[in-house]
């Protein structure tokens, strides 16, 4: 903004800028100069004068956070009307009350949905960072417990382990040791330097940078000798000890994501760790529904928007509003899709429950049969069934053996383990049976 002030004759032009009533947003959107430069400015103003008016309007309501750029200035953000509206929506829909009141998630479903969300987040968070694997193979590996065959699969397994730990970590204050432990879990066995897992870079290390696909340097993080102090400041902010007034929990979680990504303390795995901190913060604040949500899947579908939001925040006078608004949009889409998916599942579950109403199947068996009706080529093992429902393998074996004896599954020996398959025409079999009798 200071460059603009130097370019414009303020005494002559400020009255016209104020008269034009240029606000912090354009048509309700928080735009960057890249977009302002393509639009026609208000009558009587140049594009530069319009941009100065926007910047002045924004400066009045900016709130600083204790994250400093490499030159010492603080990052700031503005709670625009769009931002406040999305916060209200996220609080209403993302608090999980709708799932309880409408019975979308029951205690019986809880474990299964959490596992599905953990698997999706583990896979897509790894894909963002360059892992190469198909979803089908990755899901098979996680559900069966198969050992990873390569670095990409190890990244996915590590992400899954980290996500399962975050619920436990969320009950603890954030410390540098806890951040390092998350990074260690995420990167163990995947780094060129094995000693880098769980260890921030040190003075003298070749400081990691962020590059564009064409090799252009997009981000140079702070010097390594500042990292201990910066990590402690991050933890103080995460725990609400920064004396920065009330920060909405969703905003705090998003800013932690930005903070870790900006400081880039590790040689690799910074993005995965940043997203893990977001989940830690949301669960710590009581947004338990985020156990079921994958933000990485949305980010993976639009990587350019993600990168641009970060780049705008860094280059436009450390204005974190761009990143906050982008991430709020990600959360809104993720919550919307989850609610739509779960309501569809609720309808399907009611239909299946009606079909099996008089049976003596437990909820895990009903879930398996429901899945088998949609996926007649699916395979089930004691390990995959136990992982899907978070029960012991013995309980899983009992479930499968019972379904085998009821004629709903067949069994074959593959190597040293039994694999169970749905019987042919399972749907027809169920329809033919009298649901008033024991299935």
C-alpha positions in Angstrom: 0.0 0.0 0.0 2.9 2.4 0.7 4.0 2.1 -2.9 0.5 3.1 -4.0 0.6 6.1 -1.6 3.8 7.2 -3.2 2.5 7.0 -6.7 -0.8 8.9 -6.2 -1.2 12.6 -5.5 -3.2 12.1 -2.3 -4.2 15.8 -1.8 -5.7 15.8 -5.2 -7.2 12.3 -5.5 -8.3 11.3 -2.0 -11.6 13.2 -2.1 -12.5 11.3 -5.3 -11.5 8.0 -3.8 -13.6 8.5 -0.7 -16.5 9.9 -2.7 -16.5 6.7 -4.8 -17.1 4.7 -1.6 -14.7 2.0 -2.4 -15.0 -0.8 0.1 -13.0 -3.7 1.3 -14.7 -6.0 -1.1 -15.9 -5.8 -4.7 -19.4 -7.2 -5.3 -19.1 -8.9 -1.9 -15.9 -10.7 -2.8 -12.5 -10.3 -1.3 -10.5 -9.7 -4.5 -6.8 -9.5 -5.2 -5.1 -6.9 -7.4 -4.9 -9.6 -10.2 -8.7 -9.4 -10.4 -9.0 -5.7 -9.8 -6.6 -5.0 -12.6 -9.0 -6.8 -15.0 -12.1 -4.9 -13.9 -13.4 -1.5 -14.9 -12.9 0.9 -11.9 -15.6 3.1 -10.5 -16.2 6.2 -12.6 -13.5 8.8 -12.3 -10.8 6.5 -10.7 -7.9 4.6 -12.2 -7.4 1.0 -11.3 -4.6 1.9 -9.0 -6.7 4.5 -7.2 -9.5 1.9 -6.8 -7.0 -0.6 -5.4 -5.7 2.0 -2.9 -9.3 2.7 -1.8 -9.8 -1.1 -1.2 -6.6 -1.4 0.7 -7.5 1.6 2.9 -10.9 0.2 3.6 -9.4 -3.1 4.6 -6.8 -1.7 6.9 -9.4 -0.3 9.3 -10.7 -3.7 10.4 -7.5 -5.8 10.2 -6.6 -8.1 13.1 -3.0 -9.1 13.6 -1.8 -12.5 14.6 1.6 -13.3 16.2 2.9 -14.9 12.9 5.6 -12.7 11.5 6.9 -12.6 8.0 10.6 -12.9 7.2 10.9 -9.1 7.4 9.2 -8.9 10.8 5.7 -7.7 9.9 2.7 -9.5 11.4 0.2 -11.4 9.3 -3.3 -9.9 9.5 -6.8 -10.9 8.5 -10.2 -9.2 8.1 -13.5 -10.7 9.1 -15.5 -9.8 6.0 -19.3 -10.3 5.8 -18.6 -13.4 3.6 -16.2 -14.7 6.3 -18.7 -14.1 9.1 -21.5 -15.7 7.1 -19.5 -18.8 6.5 -18.4 -19.0 10.1 -22.1 -19.0 11.1 -22.9 -21.7 8.6 -19.9 -23.9 9.7 -21.0 -23.5 13.4 -24.5 -24.5 12.5 -23.7 -27.4 10.2 -20.3 -28.4 11.3 -21.0 -28.7 15.0 -22.6 -32.1 14.4 -25.9 -31.4 16.0 -27.8 -32.1 12.7 -26.3 -35.6 12.7 -27.5 -36.3 16.2 -31.0 -34.7 15.8 -31.7 -36.4 12.5 -30.2 -39.7 13.5 -27.8 -39.7 10.6 -25.0 -41.2 12.6 -25.8 -43.7 15.2 -23.4 -45.2 17.7 -23.4 -48.4 15.6 -22.3 -46.4 12.5 -19.8 -44.2 14.2 -16.7 -46.4 14.0 -17.3 -47.3 10.4 -17.8 -43.7 9.2 -14.7 -42.6 11.1 -12.6 -45.3 9.5 -13.8 -44.3 6.0 -13.0 -40.6 6.7 -9.5 -41.4 8.1 -8.8 -43.6 5.0 -9.9 -40.8 2.6 -7.9 -38.1 4.4 -4.8 -40.4 4.6 -4.9 -41.1 0.9 -5.6 -37.6 -0.5 -3.3 -35.8 1.9 -0.5 -38.1 0.6 -1.5 -37.6 -3.0 -1.2 -33.8 -2.6 2.4 -34.3 -1.5 3.3 -36.5 -4.5 2.3 -40.0 -3.5 1.4 -42.2 -6.4 -1.3 -44.9 -5.7 -4.8 -45.8 -6.7 -7.6 -45.4 -4.2 -8.6 -49.0 -4.6 -5.2 -50.4 -3.8 -4.6 -47.9 -1.0 -8.0 -48.7 0.7 -7.2 -52.4 0.3 -3.9 -51.9 2.0 -5.3 -50.0 5.0 -8.3 -52.2 5.5 -6.3 -55.5 5.4 -3.3 -54.2 7.2 -1.0 -55.2 4.4 2.6 -53.8 4.7 3.3 -50.9 2.3 5.3 -51.9 -0.7 6.9 -48.5 -1.6 7.3 -44.9 -0.5 3.9 -43.8 -1.7 2.1 -46.5 0.2 4.2 -45.8 3.3 3.2 -42.1 3.1 -0.5 -43.2 3.1 0.0 -45.6 6.0 1.8 -42.9 8.0 -1.0 -40.4 7.3 -3.6 -43.0 8.5 -1.6 -43.5 11.7 -1.3 -39.8 12.3 -5.0 -39.2 11.8 -5.9 -42.0 14.2 -3.7 -40.4 16.8 -5.0 -36.8 16.5 -8.2 -37.6 18.4 -6.0 -38.6 21.4 -3.7 -35.7 20.9 -6.6 -33.3 20.8 -7.1 -33.7 24.5 -3.6 -32.3 25.1 -2.2 -28.8 24.8 -0.1 -28.3 21.7 3.6 -28.3 22.3 6.6 -28.3 20.0 7.3 -31.9 21.0 3.7 -32.8 20.0 4.1 -31.1 16.6 7.4 -32.9 16.1 5.8 -36.2 17.0 3.0 -35.7 14.5 5.6 -35.0 11.8 7.6 -38.1 12.8 4.6 -40.3 12.4 3.7 -38.7 9.1 7.2 -39.0 7.5 8.8 -42.0 9.1 10.5 -44.1 6.5 9.7 -41.7 3.6 12.5 -39.1 3.9 15.9 -39.0 2.1 17.4 -38.3 5.5 15.8 -40.6 8.0 16.9 -38.3 10.9 14.7 -35.6 9.5 11.5 -37.3 10.7 10.2 -35.3 13.7 13.1 -32.9 13.6 12.9 -29.2 12.4 15.7 -28.0 10.2 18.8 -26.6 12.0 21.1 -23.7 11.3 23.5 -24.9 8.6 20.9 -27.2 6.9 20.1 -26.4 3.3 16.8 -24.6 4.0 13.8 -26.1 2.1 11.9 -23.9 -0.4 8.6 -24.1 -2.2 8.8 -24.3 -6.0 6.3 -24.0 -8.8 6.2 -26.8 -11.4 8.4 -24.7 -13.7 11.1 -24.3 -11.0 10.2 -20.8 -9.9 10.7 -20.2 -6.2 7.3 -19.4 -4.7 8.2 -19.3 -1.0 11.4 -18.9 1.0 10.7 -19.7 4.7 12.3 -18.0 7.7 15.8 -18.9 8.7 16.3 -22.1 10.6 17.7 -20.4 13.7 14.3 -18.7 14.2 12.3 -22.0 14.2 12.4 -22.8 17.9 11.0 -19.4 18.8 8.4 -19.6 16.0 7.3 -23.1 16.9 6.7 -22.0 20.5 4.7 -19.0 19.3 2.6 -21.3 17.1 1.8 -23.5 20.1 1.0 -20.5 22.3 -1.4 -19.2 19.6 -2.9 -22.7 19.2 -3.5 -22.9 23.0 -5.0 -19.4 23.2 -2.1 -18.0 25.2 -1.0 -15.2 22.8 -3.1 -12.4 24.4 -4.6 -11.7 20.9 -8.2 -11.6 22.1 -11.0 -13.9 21.0 -10.2 -15.8 17.8 -13.0 -17.9 16.4 -11.9 -21.6 16.7 -12.4 -22.2 12.9 -10.3 -19.1 12.1 -7.6 -20.3 14.7 -7.5 -23.7 13.1 -7.1 -22.3 9.6 -4.4 -19.9 10.7 -2.5 -22.7 12.3 -2.6 -24.5 8.9 -1.2 -21.3 7.3 1.4 -20.8 10.0 3.0 -24.2 9.8 3.0 -24.0 6.0 4.6 -20.6 6.1 7.3 -21.5 8.6 8.0 -24.8 6.7 10.1 -26.1 9.6 10.8 -29.6 8.2 12.7 -30.8 5.1 9.5 -32.5 3.9 6.0 -33.3 5.0 5.1 -29.7 6.0 1.8 -29.7 4.1 0.7 -33.0 5.8 1.7 -31.7 9.2 -0.1 -28.3 8.6 -3.3 -30.2 7.7 -2.9 -32.4 10.8 -2.6 -29.4 13.0 -5.9 -28.1 11.5 -7.6 -31.3 12.6 -6.0 -31.1 16.0 -7.3 -27.6 16.5 -10.9 -28.3 15.3 -11.2 -31.4 17.4 -9.7 -29.6 20.4 -12.4 -26.9 20.0 -15.2 -29.5 20.1 -15.9 -29.8 16.4 -16.2 -33.6 16.7 -17.8 -33.9 13.2 -14.4 -33.3 11.7 -13.5 -36.8 12.6 -15.7 -37.7 9.6 -14.5 -35.0 7.1 -11.6 -35.0 4.7 -10.4 -31.5 3.7 -7.5 -32.9 1.6 -9.9 -34.4 -0.9 -11.3 -31.0 -1.7 -7.9 -29.4 -1.8 -6.6 -32.1 -4.1 -9.4 -31.4 -6.5 -8.4 -27.8 -6.8 -4.6 -27.5 -6.1 -4.2 -24.2 -8.0 -6.7 -22.4 -5.8 -5.0 -23.7 -2.7 -1.6 -22.5 -3.9 -3.0 -19.2 -5.0 -4.7 -18.5 -1.7 -1.4 -19.1 0.1 0.6 -17.0 -2.4 -1.8 -14.1 -2.2 -1.6 -14.1 1.6 2.1 -14.0 1.6 2.7 -11.5 -1.2 -0.2 -9.0 -0.5 1.2 -7.5 2.6 0.8 -10.7 4.7 -3.0 -10.6 4.3 -4.2 -14.0 5.6 -7.8 -13.2 4.6 -7.3 -14.9 1.2 -6.2 -18.2 2.8 -9.0 -18.0 5.5 -11.7 -17.5 2.9 -10.4 -20.3 0.7 -10.2 -22.7 3.5 -13.7 -21.8 4.7 -14.9 -22.6 1.2 -13.2 -26.0 1.5 -14.8 -26.7 4.8 -18.2 -25.7 3.5 -17.9 -28.0 0.5 -16.6 -30.8 2.6 -19.4 -30.5 5.2 -22.1 -30.2 2.5 -20.8 -33.3 0.7 -20.6 -35.3 4.0 -24.2 -34.4 5.0 -25.5 -35.2 1.6 -23.7 -38.6 1.6 -24.8 -39.4 5.1 -28.4 -38.6 4.4 -28.3 -40.9 1.4 -26.8 -43.6 3.6 -29.5 -43.0 6.1 -32.2 -43.6 3.5 -30.4 -46.7 2.3 -29.9 -48.0 5.9 -33.6 -47.6 6.6 -34.4 -49.7 3.5 -31.9 -52.3 4.5 -33.1 -52.3 8.1 -36.6 -52.8 7.0 -35.5 -55.8 4.9 -33.6 -57.3 7.8 -35.9 -56.0 10.5 -36.7 -59.4 12.0 -33.2 -60.8 11.7 -30.8 -61.4 14.6 -27.9 -59.8 12.7 -25.8 -57.3 14.7 -25.1 -53.8 13.3 -21.7 -54.8 11.9 -23.3 -57.7 9.9 -26.1 -55.5 8.6 -23.4 -52.9 7.5 -21.5 -55.7 5.7 -24.6 -57.1 4.0 -25.6 -53.5 3.0 -22.2 -53.0 1.4 -22.3 -56.4 -0.3 -25.6 -55.6 -1.9 -23.9 -52.7 -3.6 -20.6 -54.4 -4.2 -21.3 -58.0 -5.2 -17.6 -58.5 -6.1 -16.4 -57.3 -2.6 -14.1 -59.5 -0.5 -14.1 -59.6 3.3 -11.6 -60.9 5.8 -11.4 -61.0 9.5 -8.8 -58.2 9.4 -10.7 -55.9 7.1 -13.9 -56.4 9.0 -12.3 -55.7 12.3 -10.5 -52.6 11.0 -13.8 -51.3 9.4 -15.7 -51.5 12.7 -12.9 -51.2 15.3 -13.5 -54.6 16.9 -11.2 -57.5 17.7 -10.4 -60.0 15.0 -12.2 -62.7 17.0 -15.4 -60.7 17.0 -14.9 -60.1 13.2 -14.4 -63.9 12.6 -17.6 -64.6 14.6 -19.5 -62.2 12.4 -18.3 -63.7 9.2 -18.7 -67.3 10.3 -22.3 -66.5 11.3 -23.1 -65.0 7.9 -21.4 -68.0 6.2 -23.7 -70.4 8.2 -26.7 -68.3 7.2 -25.9 -68.7 3.6 -25.1 -65.1 2.9 -21.4 -65.5 2.3 -19.1 -68.1 0.8 -15.6 -68.8 2.0 -12.3 -69.7 0.3 -8.8 -70.2 1.4 -6.2 -67.8 0.0 -2.8 -68.5 1.2 -3.2 -68.9 5.0 -6.3 -66.8 5.4 -10.0 -67.1 4.7 -11.6 -64.7 2.3 -15.4 -64.3 2.3 -17.5 -63.3 -0.7 -21.2 -62.5 -1.0 -23.3 -65.3 -2.4 -24.6 -64.9 -5.9 -27.9 -63.0 -6.1 -27.7 -61.9 -2.5 -30.5 -59.4 -3.0 -32.8 -62.0 -4.4 -32.0 -64.3 -1.6 -33.0 -61.8 1.0 -36.2 -60.9 -0.8 -37.2 -64.5 -0.9 -36.7 -65.0 2.8 -39.5 -64.3 5.2 -38.1 -61.4 7.2 -40.3 -62.6 10.1 -38.0 -65.5 10.6 -34.4 -65.7 11.7 -32.1 -64.8 8.8 
